[in-house]
């Protein structure tokens, strides 16, 4: 990150700190017209952010990464969100030829075999489509929270994402789960029912399970791997 970007980021961060959630999103939409995008996996966090954007009619694109291996419940909340807000959340998909090659060479569940095979699957189904989704954008809004994992506790609300050459805004970084659930309840926001069954972080069906009481937020993702290796690459730092 060069000095100019660093100074601009610092100035923007000061401005955003004085605003609440809805004000900050409206401010960014006006400051970067047509250049702000929100990624959604239809989690508690993303549904709250989508509600703010869609309810106010902000000029912020909302997209999702359809890996082809999502839970049926995820598609249901996606449809309900489109219907509730009369919108069409944009989907990005993995390149078909790459999926065919991976599955034909390694098998449909090769991601269980090794960390490298799993990361290759994540890259093909998520990371590469993300790069297309972020192309020509200036601000990427995410639902990342510090409570998600120890590695995310040192995140900043506003950061420079070097890998994608974009400003990343994490407005819910210090929100609690209870705060999010209250917003969802108060505004009758559609949400994924898997959350009520112990699924905290919801991704691809083969790679996600419910967590047990006392387990880390990320314990339900790639549970067969060591904790130090449990990232898909979307939020690599």
C-alpha positions as CSV (number, residue, x, y, z in Angstrom):
1,X,0.0,0.0,0.0
2,X,1.6,3.3,-1.1
3,X,1.5,6.5,1.0
4,X,-1.3,8.1,-1.0
5,X,-3.6,5.1,-0.5
6,X,-2.6,4.9,3.2
7,X,-3.5,8.6,3.8
8,X,-6.8,8.4,1.9
9,X,-7.7,5.3,3.9
10,X,-7.0,7.0,7.2
11,X,-9.0,10.1,6.3
12,X,-12.0,8.0,5.1
13,X,-11.8,5.9,8.3
14,X,-12.1,9.0,10.5
15,X,-15.2,10.1,8.5
16,X,-16.9,6.7,8.8
17,X,-16.3,6.3,12.5
18,X,-18.6,9.3,13.2
19,X,-21.5,7.5,11.4
20,X,-23.9,4.7,12.2
21,X,-24.3,1.7,9.9
22,X,-26.9,3.1,7.5
23,X,-25.2,6.5,7.3
24,X,-21.9,4.9,6.5
25,X,-23.2,2.8,3.7
26,X,-25.2,5.7,2.2
27,X,-22.0,7.9,2.4
28,X,-19.9,5.4,0.6
29,X,-22.6,4.9,-2.1
30,X,-22.6,8.6,-2.8
31,X,-18.9,9.0,-2.6
32,X,-18.2,6.1,-5.0
33,X,-21.2,6.0,-7.3
34,X,-21.5,2.6,-9.1
35,X,-18.2,1.4,-7.5
36,X,-19.5,-0.1,-4.2
37,X,-20.3,-3.8,-3.9
38,X,-21.5,-6.0,-1.1
39,X,-20.7,-9.7,-1.0
40,X,-23.4,-11.9,0.5
41,X,-23.5,-15.6,1.6
42,X,-26.9,-14.9,3.1
43,X,-25.5,-15.2,6.7
44,X,-26.9,-13.2,9.6
45,X,-24.4,-10.5,8.9
46,X,-24.9,-10.3,5.1
47,X,-28.7,-10.2,5.6
48,X,-28.5,-7.2,7.9
49,X,-26.3,-5.4,5.5
50,X,-28.5,-6.3,2.5
51,X,-31.5,-5.0,4.4
52,X,-29.9,-1.6,5.0
53,X,-28.9,-1.3,1.3
54,X,-32.1,-2.5,-0.2
55,X,-34.5,-0.9,2.2
56,X,-32.9,2.5,1.5
57,X,-32.4,1.9,-2.2
58,X,-28.7,2.6,-2.0
59,X,-26.5,2.5,-5.1
60,X,-24.7,-0.6,-3.9
61,X,-24.5,-3.8,-5.9
62,X,-25.1,-7.0,-3.9
63,X,-23.6,-10.3,-5.3
64,X,-23.2,-13.8,-4.1
65,X,-20.8,-16.6,-5.1
66,X,-22.8,-19.7,-6.1
67,X,-20.3,-22.5,-5.8
68,X,-22.7,-25.1,-7.0
69,X,-22.4,-26.9,-3.6
70,X,-24.6,-24.7,-1.4
71,X,-27.2,-25.9,1.1
72,X,-30.9,-25.9,-0.1
73,X,-31.7,-23.6,2.7
74,X,-29.2,-21.0,1.3
75,X,-31.0,-21.0,-2.0
76,X,-34.3,-20.6,-0.2
77,X,-33.2,-17.5,1.8
78,X,-31.7,-16.1,-1.5
79,X,-35.1,-16.4,-3.1
80,X,-36.9,-15.0,-0.1
81,X,-34.6,-12.0,-0.1
82,X,-35.2,-11.3,-3.8
83,X,-38.9,-11.5,-3.2
84,X,-39.0,-9.4,-0.1
85,X,-37.0,-6.5,-1.6
86,X,-38.0,-6.9,-5.2
87,X,-34.4,-7.3,-6.3
88,X,-32.2,-9.7,-8.1
89,X,-28.9,-10.4,-6.2
90,X,-26.2,-11.0,-8.8
91,X,-24.6,-14.5,-8.9
92,X,-21.1,-15.3,-9.9
93,X,-20.2,-18.9,-10.8
94,X,-17.0,-21.0,-11.2
95,X,-15.8,-21.5,-14.7
96,X,-17.5,-24.7,-15.9
97,X,-14.5,-26.1,-17.7
98,X,-12.4,-25.8,-14.5
99,X,-15.0,-27.6,-12.5
100,X,-15.3,-30.4,-15.0
101,X,-11.5,-30.8,-15.1
102,X,-11.2,-30.9,-11.3
103,X,-14.0,-33.4,-10.8
104,X,-13.0,-35.7,-13.6
105,X,-9.3,-35.8,-12.5
106,X,-9.7,-35.8,-8.7
107,X,-13.3,-36.9,-8.0
108,X,-16.4,-34.9,-6.6
109,X,-15.2,-35.0,-3.0
110,X,-11.4,-34.6,-3.5
111,X,-11.4,-31.7,-1.1
112,X,-11.4,-34.2,1.8
113,X,-8.2,-35.7,0.6
114,X,-5.7,-33.0,1.3
115,X,-5.5,-29.3,2.2
116,X,-4.1,-28.5,-1.3
117,X,-7.0,-30.2,-3.0
118,X,-9.5,-28.4,-0.7
119,X,-7.8,-25.0,-1.4
120,X,-7.8,-25.7,-5.1
121,X,-11.6,-26.3,-4.9
122,X,-12.1,-23.1,-2.9
123,X,-10.0,-21.1,-5.4
124,X,-12.0,-22.5,-8.4
125,X,-15.4,-22.1,-6.8
126,X,-14.9,-18.9,-4.7
127,X,-11.7,-17.0,-5.1
128,X,-11.6,-16.7,-8.9
129,X,-15.3,-15.7,-9.2
130,X,-14.7,-13.1,-6.4
131,X,-12.0,-11.5,-8.5
132,X,-14.5,-11.1,-11.3
133,X,-17.1,-9.7,-8.9
134,X,-14.8,-7.1,-7.6
135,X,-13.4,-6.0,-10.9
136,X,-13.7,-2.2,-11.5
137,X,-15.1,-1.7,-8.0
138,X,-13.6,0.7,-5.4
139,X,-15.2,-0.5,-2.1
140,X,-16.0,-4.1,-1.0
141,X,-18.4,-4.3,1.9
142,X,-18.2,-7.5,3.9
143,X,-19.9,-9.1,6.9
144,X,-16.7,-10.0,8.7
145,X,-16.8,-9.9,12.5
146,X,-14.0,-10.1,15.0
147,X,-16.0,-12.8,16.9
148,X,-15.7,-15.2,13.9
149,X,-12.1,-16.3,14.7
150,X,-9.0,-15.3,16.6
151,X,-7.4,-14.4,13.3
152,X,-10.1,-11.8,12.6
153,X,-9.8,-10.0,15.9
154,X,-7.0,-7.7,14.6
155,X,-9.0,-6.7,11.5
156,X,-9.7,-3.0,10.9
157,X,-13.1,-1.7,10.0
158,X,-11.5,-0.2,6.9
159,X,-8.6,-2.0,5.2
160,X,-6.7,-2.1,2.0
161,X,-7.1,-5.5,0.3
162,X,-3.8,-5.9,-1.5
163,X,-4.8,-9.1,-3.3
164,X,-7.8,-7.5,-4.9
165,X,-6.6,-3.9,-5.0
166,X,-9.7,-2.7,-3.3
167,X,-10.8,-0.9,-0.1
168,X,-12.5,-3.4,2.2
169,X,-15.1,-2.1,4.6
170,X,-16.1,-4.3,7.5
171,X,-18.9,-2.3,9.2
172,X,-20.1,-5.1,11.5
173,X,-16.7,-5.9,12.8
174,X,-17.6,-5.3,16.4
175,X,-21.3,-6.2,16.4
176,X,-22.3,-9.1,18.6
177,X,-24.5,-12.0,17.4
178,X,-27.3,-10.9,19.7
179,X,-27.3,-7.4,18.1
180,X,-27.6,-8.9,14.7
181,X,-30.4,-11.3,15.7
182,X,-32.3,-8.4,17.2
183,X,-32.0,-6.4,14.0
184,X,-33.2,-9.4,12.0
185,X,-36.1,-10.0,14.4
186,X,-37.1,-6.3,14.6
187,X,-37.2,-5.9,10.8
188,X,-38.5,-9.4,9.9
189,X,-35.4,-10.0,7.7
190,X,-35.2,-13.4,5.9
191,X,-32.4,-15.5,7.3
192,X,-31.0,-18.9,6.9
193,X,-32.8,-21.4,9.2
194,X,-29.5,-23.4,9.5
195,X,-28.4,-20.7,12.0
196,X,-31.1,-22.0,14.4
197,X,-29.6,-25.5,14.1
198,X,-26.1,-24.6,15.3
199,X,-24.7,-23.6,12.0
200,X,-22.8,-20.4,12.6
201,X,-20.6,-20.0,9.5
202,X,-22.5,-21.4,6.5
203,X,-20.6,-22.2,3.3
204,X,-20.7,-25.2,1.0
205,X,-22.7,-28.1,2.2
206,X,-19.9,-30.8,2.2
207,X,-17.6,-28.5,4.1
208,X,-19.9,-27.1,6.8
209,X,-21.4,-28.6,9.9
210,X,-23.1,-27.3,13.1
211,X,-20.9,-26.4,16.0
212,X,-21.1,-27.8,19.5
213,X,-21.5,-25.6,22.7
214,X,-18.1,-24.1,23.5
215,X,-16.6,-24.6,20.0
216,X,-15.0,-21.8,18.1
217,X,-17.1,-20.1,15.4
218,X,-15.0,-21.6,12.7
219,X,-15.1,-25.2,14.1
220,X,-17.9,-26.0,11.7
221,X,-15.8,-25.2,8.6
222,X,-13.4,-27.8,7.2
223,X,-13.5,-29.6,10.5
224,X,-11.2,-32.3,9.3
225,X,-8.3,-29.9,9.0
226,X,-6.0,-28.1,11.4
227,X,-7.3,-24.8,12.7
228,X,-4.3,-22.9,11.3
229,X,-5.2,-23.9,7.8
230,X,-8.9,-23.1,7.8
231,X,-9.4,-20.3,5.3
232,X,-10.7,-20.4,1.8
233,X,-8.7,-17.5,0.4
234,X,-11.5,-15.0,0.1
235,X,-10.2,-12.9,2.9
236,X,-6.5,-13.8,2.7
237,X,-4.3,-11.1,4.2
